[in-house]
Amino acid sequence: MKNTMKTTIKNFGKAFKISLFMMIICGLLFPLLVTGTSFLVFPKQARGNIIEYNGKAIGSKYIGQ
């Protein structure tokens, strides 16, 4: 019984570490990489198509934004 419990705890620890690692990669690093690349390659488009009136942002050119 003790051996089974140790194995379960060991497997849980591995699963937790892998999940944490993947959350950092998929939830933080990849979005930052894609956003940074878009700002470098397409600087005007990456900032959106904001409509300004008298120097004040009043909306977006596209309805979905």
C-alpha positions, 0 to 999 in steps of 0.5 A: 500500500505504501508503495502505491501511495509513493508512486501516486504522489510521485506521478502527481508531482511530475504531472504538476510540473509538466502542467506548470511548464506548459502553462508558462509556455502556452499562456505566457511565452508564446503569446508574448512572442506572437505579439512582439513579432506582430509589432515588429513586422506589422507595426501599424496593423498591430496597434489596430485601426482606431478612429480619432476625432479632434485627437481623441479615440472614438472607436475602431474602423472595424466593428469586431474590434 
